[in-house]
Structure formats: structure tokens, C-alpha cells
Amino acid sequence: MINPSRGLDLYNNKQKSDILSKNNGHRHRNHHRNHPSSSGNESHYDDERLSLSDTYSNLTGSTQTSPVARSEWNVEIADCKDFHANRSGLMASLVRQEGNVYSLAAIGDLLYTGSDSKNIRVWKNQKEFSGFKSNSGLVKAIVIANDKIFTGHRDGKIRAWKVSDKNPSVHKKIGTLPNLTSIVEKSIKPKNYTEVRNNHSAIWIKHFDVISSLSLNEDQTILYSSSWDKTIKVWKVSDFKCLESIPAHDDAVNAVAAGFGDLVFSGSADGAVKMWRRETPGKRTKHCFLETLLKQECAVTSLVVNPASTVVYAGLSDGLLRFWERDRLFSGGARVLRCHKLAILCLAAAGRMVFSGSADANICVWRRDDGGEHVCVRVLNGHSGPVKCLAVDAAVGGGERPWTLYSGSLDRSVKIWRVCTEEVGRRPPSRPRERARRIKDGGFQSFTPQGRLIQRKK
């Protein structure tokens, strides 16, 4: 069940024990912060204020010495012989021997995977193509900006990489955000320091907690990073300079998404979705707060803006998917989609399609029609653990062609799916707005107002 006031307490004690036993004796690490709002009745598995990912981590120290850092991968090809030309299904699985998958990014025929090791793997056509290493461990986020790859890490740093001009399989590190020069320059003047937790101070250009997500603006000139330090930082892609630090929320910022031209959206463990506008007075860049789109007890866990920049979606810890249309941002509340039993942990969008991955191990495929209505056309189930990250490349598929969807899970695997916009010869699932539907045993299942699934017999 989900504790809406604190976080995600998703598994019972037996399941927790099973997870620990599968970690080959590794001791589970719990990282509880000294947030002012923390209390003694907080869930023991409420990991670092509503981040489910590290709850299932089996690391016990530096990944430099952990077996996870050198974990091998196995490729499992699915049996696709029964695939119709317009039928969705699983194509392949990339399975790690140890450790979980936390971040994905796709471009063309390349897939980048980040995990709880210091390695970022690069895959091409379902085969390992190359890889590169960072100096820290867990890779929380990956985004691709033209010829640059940015990775956000648990140590609060963002690292920039570039593919070698001579050898496309070689990735070279070209910078760390913030770089040492900027840190030294800002450290000199007291005005550059800001207060952080426990009466400590730090320079404003540096995240002092985990990077939770990364997002690029539409022309890929600005990079946004969100962190559990409650801030969003704004970076210039060309020279990696930190332009601004936004004290965005009262708790950990779990997601940031840029879109709608000059707008930026942030979602937090404090249950709020906020909207900001980027302004450029003179040579400076400044973001002004516009409005709080949502305020509730349940955490906001993920955000995505669709490629057409017409809708922003928010995944919540109560299993609901909320969305706002661009032309109605200031005229009313969010619309709601219901499908998942547990928290939505990740979102992806391509064309008219929206994909939601959940702690219930399922992926819901939504299609938006011309009138703005959403239909759940498919539920992809194949993972045995929470789905932590999704990626779909806009260059793959499109129109009526199938999309290639990648899903990373805390079951140590990445799955590759073919997803069709229309299911030929197949009746799609009921619309999510239908609050009750008949199930096989003759009973019914429905959702509570908080989005939890309840079943009752006939």
C-alpha cells in the first residue's frame, strides 16, 4: 500500500526479505534525511524521501569495489514469430547479473543505460556497442543534446560526454557540472553561498544532493537539473556554466520538464507541480514562478511534456496520471487517468502516445485523440519488479509505424518493446475513465479516488 503523506511503502515484510535474500548477502542501505518534516513513524523503506529507486539497491558502499560495478549483461531475444505487422509485444531483454537499471536514453538505433554501477552502457540493435565510466556510482538520469550526452549522478554532479569523431564507439568525458574553475571562482565571495541543511552552507552553483532528473529546453541550449536538495539548476549547454539556482520546493524535487516554449515544470515529494517561465533580461537568464498546478499529499514522481509541446503529464505516488493541456493551463484543474495499482515512477511520450511505468511492474500505453481524450490501448507486462525508467526515440517509428519502447526495471533488466498505435484484430482495453470493469472470476475491480485498485466479488 502507499502512504500518501510520506512515500512509497510498496511491499510487505515478506517481499522485503525476498529482495534482501536475492542480493547475495549484501546489506541493504537506508538513507534517511534530517528533513524538518521527517518523523518517527516514517516508513522504514521510505528511501530518501519518496525515491523508490534506491529502496531496492544492493550496494553496500562505493561501487568502485562492488561486484555490481563489473556486472555482466545477457541478451535474451523474445520469440517474435507470432507477431502481426501491427501487433505490440516484447522483442528482447537485456539482463544484468547484478544490480538495477535506473536511467535510459535513446537516439536513433542507440540506447544508453545507466545503473547502480559507474558504467554507462551503449547498445546498438540489441547488442552491446560500447560503454564509458564515471568516477561515481549510481546514474540517475541521462539526456542527449545533439552531440553531447549528459549524465546525472547520485553524488550531485552532472557529467558531460562526447562521441569521438574518429571512433563512434569511444565516448570521451568533456566536462563536469559545475567544473572546478567555477567552484573556485564562486567560493571566493561570501554572497555566493546559500544555506543548506543542518546549518551548513554551500555555493549556489553546486547540487549537494542526488540528481533526480535532467531535461533540455526545445532548442537544446539550456539544461535543467532537479535534485533532492529541493532546487532546480539551470545550465548553459555550450559552456556548462550554471546560470541560475531555483529554490523550487519544500522537499526533494523528483522531476523537471521543459516545454511549451519558455516554460518549465517541476514535481516534488511535497506533492506539488509548479510552473516557471524563463525570461532573458539583458544577458541574464531568470526564471519566474507562475503558478502551482497541483498541491496534494501524494508525491509527484515524474513529469513529461509531449513532443508537440501541447500537454504536460505528471505521474504520482498514488498511481494516478494527471495532465494539463497547454491552452488550459490557467483555466482549471488537471485531468486524471487511472490505470496503475501502485505509484507511477516514470513517463515517456512520443507522437500521440504516452507511456507510464509503475511500481506495479506494468507499463500502460496511452493514445491521445484529436479531442484530447486518452485511451489505454495496451498494458505491457513482462517485468518482475518496479519499472523505474522509460525511453522512446522520436526518430524510431512515427505516424502509423510501430514505436520502439525501452523500459528499465528494478528487476535488473531492460526490455525492448514494439508498440503499435493501433492493434489490428485486437480489441483495446476499456477506457481508464471507466471506474469499474468485470474480471475473470465474475467480480468487478474499481479504483478509489486515490487511484488504488479494489476488487470485489460478484
For each residue, the residues with C-beta under 8 A, 3 or more apart:
1: 9 10 452
2: 8 9 10 298 317 318 319 342 343 450 452
3: 6 7 8 9 43 46
4: 296 297 298 317 318 450
5: 297
6: 3 9 42 43 46 50
7: 3 42 43 46 47 49 50 269 299 317
8: 2 3 43 45 46 50 52 55 299 317 342 343 359
9: 1 2 3 6 43 45 46
10: 1 2 45 52 342 343 359 386
11: 15 16 19 45
12: 15 16
13: 16 17
14: 17 18
15: 11 12 18 19
16: 11 12 13 19 20 45
17: 13 14 20 21
18: 14 15 21 22
19: 11 15 16 22 23 28 56
20: 16 17 23 28
21: 17 18
22: 18 19
23: 19 20 26 28 58
24: 58 98
25:
26: 23 58 59 60
27: 60
28: 19 20 23 57 58
29: 54 57 59 60
30: 44 45 47
31: 47 48 54
32: 38 42 46 48
33: 38 48 49 197 228
34: 38 197 198
35: 38 49 197 251
36:
37: 250 251
38: 32 33 34 35 42
39: 42
40:
41:
42: 6 7 32 38 39 46
43: 3 6 7 8 9 46
44: 30
45: 8 9 10 11 16 30 55
46: 3 6 7 8 9 32 42 43 49 50
47: 7 30 31 51 52 53 54 55
48: 31 32 33 51 54 210 228 252
49: 7 33 35 46 228 251 252 269
50: 6 7 8 46 251 252 254 269 299 301 317
51: 47 48 54 55 210 212 228 252 254
52: 8 10 47 55 56 301 343 345 359 386 388 410
53: 47 56 57 100 102 140 345 388 410
54: 29 31 47 48 51 57 138
55: 8 45 47 51 52
56: 19 52 53 100 385 386 410
57: 28 29 53 54 100 116 138
58: 23 24 26 28 68 98 99 100 116
59: 26 29 63 66 68 99 116 137 138
60: 26 27 29 66
61: 65 66
62: 65 66 137
63: 59 66 68 69 116 117 118 136 137 138
64: 69 118 137
65: 61 62 69
66: 59 60 61 62 63 69 117
67: 70 71 98
68: 58 59 63 71 98 99 115 116 117
69: 63 64 65 66 117 118 119 137
70: 67 117
71: 67 68 96 97 98 99 115 117
72: 96 97
73: 94 95 96 97 121 128
74: 94 95 97
75: 92 93 94 95 126 127 128
76: 92 93 94 95
77: 80 91 92 126
78: 89 90 91 92 93
79: 82
80: 77 83 89 91
81:
82: 79
83: 80 87 89 418
84: 87 424 425
85: 424
86: 402 420 422 423 424
87: 83 84 418 420 423 424 426
88: 365 378 380 402 417 418 419 420 423
89: 78 80 83 417 418
90: 78 93 380 382 415 416 417
91: 77 78 80 126 404 416 417 418
92: 75 76 77 78 126 415 416
93: 75 76 78 90 382 413 414 415 416
94: 73 74 75 76 113 123 126 413 414 415 416
95: 73 74 75 76 412 413 414
96: 71 72 73 99 100 101 115 412 413
97: 71 72 73 74 412
98: 24 58 67 68 71 412
99: 58 59 68 71 96 115 116 117 412
100: 53 56 57 58 96 115 116 385 388 409 410 411 412
101: 96 104 113 114 115 388 389 408 409 410 412 413 414
102: 53 114 115 116 138 139 140 388 389 408
103: 113 114 115 139 140 141 142 151 152 389 408
104: 101 111 112 113 114 142 389 390 391 406 407 408 414
105: 111 112 142 143 144 149 391
106: 110 111 112 391 392 393 396 404 406
107: 110 144 393 395
108: 393 395 396
109: 124 125 396
110: 106 107 122 123 124 129
111: 104 105 106 122 123 124 391 406 414 416
112: 104 105 106 120 121 122 123 142 144 149
113: 94 101 103 104 120 121 122 123 408 414
114: 101 102 103 104 120 138 139 140 141 142 151
115: 68 71 96 99 100 101 102 103 119 121 138 139
116: 57 58 59 63 68 99 100 102 137 138
117: 63 66 68 69 70 71 99 137
118: 63 64 69 133 134 135 136 137
119: 69 115 131 132 133 134
120: 112 113 114 131 132 133 134 139 142 149 151 161 171
121: 73 112 113 115 128 131
122: 110 111 112 113 128 129 130 131 132 169 171
123: 94 110 111 112 113 126 127 128 129
124: 109 110 111 127 129
125: 109
126: 75 77 91 92 94 123 416
127: 75 123 124
128: 73 75 121 122 123 131
129: 110 122 123 124 169
130: 122 169 170 171
131: 119 120 121 122 128 171
132: 119 120 122 161 171 172 173
133: 118 119 120
134: 118 119 120 139 151 153 159 173
135: 118
136: 63 118 153 154 155 157
137: 59 62 63 64 69 116 117 118 153 154 155
138: 54 57 59 63 102 114 115 116 153 154
139: 102 103 114 115 120 134 142 151 152 153
140: 53 102 103 114 152 153 154 210 211 212 213
141: 103 114 151 152 211 212 213 214 225
142: 103 104 105 112 114 120 139 149 150 151 152 214
143: 105 149 150 214 215 216 223
144: 105 107 112 148 149 150
145: 148 149 150 216 220 223 237
146: 220
147: 162 163
148: 144 145 160 161 162 174 237
149: 105 112 120 142 143 144 145 160 161 162 163 171
150: 142 143 144 145 158 159 160 161 177 214 223
151: 103 114 120 134 139 141 142 158 159 161
152: 103 139 140 141 142 157 158 211 212 213 214 225
153: 134 136 137 138 139 140 156 157 158 159 210 211
154: 136 137 138 140 210 211
155: 136 137
156: 153 206 207 208 209 210 211 227 229
157: 136 152 153 176 177 207 211
158: 150 151 152 153 176 177 207 211 214 223 225 235
159: 134 150 151 153 173 175 176 177
160: 148 149 150 173 174 175 176 177 240
161: 120 132 148 149 150 151 171 172 173 174
162: 147 148 149 171 172 174
163: 147 149 168 170 171 172
164: 167 168 169 170 171 172
165:
166: 170
167: 164 170
168: 163 164
169: 122 129 130 164
170: 130 163 164 166 167
171: 120 122 130 131 132 149 161 162 163 164
172: 132 161 162 163 164
173: 132 134 159 160 161 176
174: 148 160 161 162
175: 159 160 179 240
176: 157 158 159 160 173 179 180
177: 150 157 158 159 160 223 225 235 240 242
178: 182 183 186 205 206 240 242
179: 175 176 182 183 240
180: 176 183 184
181: 184 185
182: 178 179 185 186 205 241 242
183: 178 179 180 186 187 203 205 206
184: 180 181 187 188
185: 181 182 188
186: 178 182 183 189 192 203 204 205
187: 183 184 192 203
188: 184 185 192
189: 186 192
190: 193
191:
192: 186 187 188 189 203 204 205
193: 190 201 202 203 204
194: 201 202 203 204 245
195: 199 200 201
196: 200 201 202 208 229
197: 33 34 35 200
198: 34
199: 195
200: 195 196 197
201: 193 194 195 196
202: 193 194 196 206 208
203: 183 186 187 192 193 194 206
204: 186 192 193 194 242 245
205: 178 182 183 186 192 233 242 245
206: 156 178 183 202 203
207: 156 157 158 211 225 227 229 231 233
208: 156 196 202 229
209: 156 227 228 229 252
210: 48 51 140 153 154 156 227 228
211: 140 141 152 153 154 156 157 158 207 214 225 226 227
212: 51 140 141 152 226 227 228 252 253 254 255
213: 140 141 152 225 226 254 255 256 257 302 303
214: 141 142 143 150 152 158 211 223 224 225 226 256
215: 143 223 224 256 257 258 264
216: 143 145 220 222 223 224 237 258
217: 220 221 222 224 258 262 264 278
218: 258 259 261 309
219:
220: 145 146 216 217 237
221: 217 236 237 238
222: 216 217 234 235 236 237 243 258 278 285
223: 143 145 150 158 177 214 215 216 234 235 236 237
224: 214 215 216 217 232 233 234 235 256 258 264
225: 141 152 158 177 207 211 213 214 232 233 235 256
226: 211 212 213 214 231 232 248 253 254 255 256 266
227: 156 207 209 210 211 212 230 231 232 233 252 253
228: 33 48 49 51 209 210 212 252 253
229: 156 196 207 208 209 252
230: 227 247 248 249 250 251 252 253 268
231: 207 226 227 245 246 247 248 253
232: 224 225 226 227 245 246 248 253 256 264 266 276 287
233: 205 207 224 225 227 242 244 245 246
234: 222 223 224 242 243 244 245 246 278 285 287
235: 158 177 222 223 224 225 240 241 242 243
236: 221 222 223 239 240 241 243
237: 145 148 216 220 221 222 223 240
238: 221
239: 236
240: 160 175 177 178 179 235 236 237
241: 182 235 236
242: 177 178 182 204 205 233 234 235 245
243: 222 234 235 236 284 285
244: 233 234 285 286 287
245: 194 204 205 231 232 233 234 242
246: 231 232 233 234 266 276 287
247: 230 231
248: 226 230 231 232 253 266 268 274 276
249: 230 252 253 266 268 269 270 272 274
250: 37 230 268 270 272
251: 35 37 49 50 230 268 269 270
252: 48 49 50 51 209 212 227 228 229 230 249 268 269
253: 212 226 227 228 230 231 232 248 249 256 266 267 268 269
254: 50 51 212 213 226 267 268 269 299 300 301 302
255: 212 213 226 266 267 300 301 302 303 314
256: 213 214 215 224 225 226 232 253 264 265 266 267 303
257: 213 215 264 265 303 304 305 312
258: 215 216 217 218 222 224 263 264 265 305
259: 218 263 264 265 305 309 312
260: 263 305 309 312 326 329
261: 218 309
262: 217 277 278 279
263: 258 259 260 275 276 277 278 290
264: 215 217 224 232 256 257 258 259 275 276 277 278 287
265: 256 257 258 259 273 274 275 276 293 303 305 312 314
266: 226 232 246 248 249 253 255 256 273 274 276 303
267: 253 254 255 256 272 273 300 301 302 303 314
268: 230 248 249 250 251 252 253 254 271 272 274 299 300
269: 7 49 50 249 251 252 253 254 299 300
270: 249 250 251 299
271: 268 294 295 296 297 298 299 300
272: 249 250 267 268 292 294 295 296 300
273: 265 266 267 292 293 294 300 303 314 322
274: 248 249 265 266 268 289 291 292 293
275: 263 264 265 289 290 291 292 293 329
276: 232 246 248 263 264 265 266 287 288 289 290
277: 262 263 264 287 288 290
278: 217 222 234 262 263 264 285 286 287
279: 262 285 286 287 288
280: 284 285 286
281: 284 286
282:
283:
284: 243 280 281
285: 222 234 243 244 278 279 280
286: 244 278 279 280 281
287: 232 234 244 246 264 276 277 278 279
288: 276 277 279
289: 274 275 276
290: 263 275 276 277
291: 274 275 329 330
292: 272 273 274 275 295
293: 265 273 274 275 314 324 329 334
294: 271 272 273 300 314 322 333 334
295: 271 272 292
296: 4 271 272 316
297: 4 5 271
298: 2 4 271 316 317 318 320 450
299: 7 8 50 254 268 269 270 271 316 317 343
300: 254 255 267 268 269 271 272 273 294 303 314 315 316 317
301: 50 52 254 255 267 315 316 317 343 344 345 346
302: 213 254 255 267 314 315 344 345 346 347
303: 213 255 256 257 265 266 267 273 300 312 313 314 315 347
304: 257 312 313 347 348 349 354
305: 257 258 259 260 265 309 311 312 313 349
306: 309 310 311 312 313 349 354 368
307: 349 350 351 394
308: 311
309: 218 259 260 261 305 306 326
310: 306 325 326 327
311: 305 306 308 323 324 325 326 368 372
312: 257 259 260 265 303 304 305 306 323 324 326
313: 303 304 305 306 321 322 323 347 349 354 356
314: 255 265 267 273 293 294 300 302 303 321 322 323 334
315: 300 301 302 303 321 343 344 345 346 347 356
316: 296 298 299 300 301 319 320 321 322 343 344 451
317: 2 4 7 8 50 298 299 300 301 343 344
318: 2 4 298 343 450 451 452
319: 2 316 338 339 340 341 342 343 344 358 360 450 451 452 453
320: 298 316 336 337 338 340 344 450 451
321: 313 314 315 316 336 337 338 339 340 344 347 354 356 364 366
322: 273 294 313 314 316 334 335 336 337
323: 311 312 313 314 334 335 337 374
324: 293 311 312 328 329 334 335
325: 310 311 328 329 335 372
326: 260 309 310 311 312 329
327: 310
328: 324 325 331 332
329: 260 275 291 293 324 325 326
330: 291
331: 328
332: 328
333: 294
334: 293 294 314 322 323 324
335: 322 323 324 325
336: 320 321 322
337: 320 321 322 323 366 374 376 432 433
338: 319 320 321 432 433 435 447 451
339: 319 321 356 364 376 379 432
340: 319 320 321 343 344 356 358 359 360 362 364 451
341: 319 358 360 452 453
342: 2 8 10 319 358 359 360 386
343: 2 8 10 52 299 301 315 316 317 318 319 340 358 359
344: 301 302 315 316 317 319 320 321 340 347 356 357 358 359
345: 52 53 301 302 315 357 358 359 386 387 388 389
346: 301 302 315 356 357 387 388 389 390
347: 302 303 304 313 315 321 344 354 355 356 357 390
348: 304 354 355 390 391 392 405
349: 304 305 306 307 313 353 354 355 392
350: 307 353 355 392 393 394 397 398 403
351: 307 394 397 398 399 403 421
352: 367 368 369 421
353: 349 350 365 366 367 368 392 403 419 421
354: 304 306 313 321 347 348 349 365 366 367 368 374
355: 347 348 349 350 363 364 365 366 390 392 405 419
356: 313 315 321 339 340 344 346 347 363 364 366
357: 344 345 346 347 362 363 386 387 388 389 390 407
358: 319 340 341 342 343 344 345 361 362 363 364 386 387
359: 8 10 52 340 342 343 344 345 386 387
360: 319 340 341 342 386
361: 358 381 383 384 385 386 387 409 411
362: 340 357 358 379 380 381 383 387
363: 355 356 357 358 379 380 381 383 387 390 405 407 417
364: 321 339 340 355 356 358 376 378 379 380 432
365: 88 353 354 355 376 377 378 379 380 419
366: 321 337 353 354 355 356 374 375 376 377 432
367: 352 353 354 374 375 377 421
368: 306 311 352 353 354 372 373 374
369: 352 372 373 374 375
370:
371:
372: 311 325 368 369
373: 368 369 431
374: 323 337 354 366 367 368 369 432
375: 366 367 369 428 431 432
376: 337 339 364 365 366 379 428 429 430 431 432
377: 365 366 367 421 422 423 428 429
378: 88 364 365 419 423 428 429
379: 339 362 363 364 365 376 429
380: 88 90 362 363 364 365 405 407 417 419
381: 361 362 363
382: 90 93 415
383: 361 362 363 386 387 407 409 411 413 415
384: 361 409 411
385: 56 100 361 409 410 411 412
386: 10 52 56 342 345 357 358 359 360 361 383 409 410
387: 345 346 357 358 359 361 362 363 383 390 407 408 409
388: 52 53 100 101 102 345 346 357 408 409 410
389: 101 102 103 104 345 346 357 407 408
390: 104 346 347 348 355 357 363 387 405 406 407 408
391: 104 105 106 111 348 405 406
392: 106 348 349 350 353 355 396 397 403 404 405 406
393: 106 107 108 350 396 404
394: 307 350 351 398
395: 107 108 398
396: 106 108 109 392 393 403 404
397: 350 351 392 401 402 403 404 419
398: 350 351 394 395 401 403
399: 351
400: 421 422
401: 397 398
402: 86 88 397 418 419 420 421
403: 350 351 353 392 396 397 398 418 419 420 421
404: 91 106 392 393 396 397 416 417 418 419
405: 348 355 363 380 390 391 392 416 417 418 419
406: 104 106 111 390 391 392 414 415 416 417
407: 104 357 363 380 383 387 389 390 414 415 417
408: 101 102 103 104 113 387 388 389 390 413 414
409: 100 101 361 383 384 385 386 387 388 412 413 414 415
410: 52 53 56 100 101 385 386 388
411: 100 361 383 384 385
412: 95 96 97 98 99 100 101 385 409
413: 93 94 95 96 101 383 408 409
414: 93 94 95 101 104 111 113 406 407 408 409
415: 90 92 93 94 382 383 406 407 409
416: 90 91 92 93 94 111 126 404 405 406
417: 88 89 90 91 363 380 404 405 406 407
418: 83 87 88 89 91 402 403 404 405
419: 88 353 355 365 378 380 397 402 403 404 405
420: 86 87 88 402 403 423 424
421: 351 352 353 367 377 400 402 403
422: 86 377 400
423: 86 87 88 377 378 420 426 427 428
424: 84 85 86 87 420
425: 84
426: 87 423
427: 423
428: 375 376 377 378 423
429: 376 377 378 379
430: 376 434 437
431: 373 375 376 434
432: 337 338 339 364 366 374 375 376
433: 337 338
434: 430 431 437
435: 338 446 447
436: 444 445 446
437: 430 434 444 445 446
438: 442 443 444
439: 442 443 444 445 455
440:
441: 457 458
442: 438 439 457 458
443: 438 439 455 456 457 458
444: 436 437 438 439 455 456 458
445: 436 437 439 453 454 455 456
446: 435 436 437 453 454 456
447: 338 435 451 452 453 454
448: 451 452 454
449:
450: 2 4 298 318 319 320
451: 316 318 319 320 338 340 447 448
452: 1 2 318 319 341 447 448
453: 319 341 445 446 447
454: 445 446 447 448
455: 439 443 444 445
456: 443 444 445 446
457: 441 442 443
458: 441 442 443 444
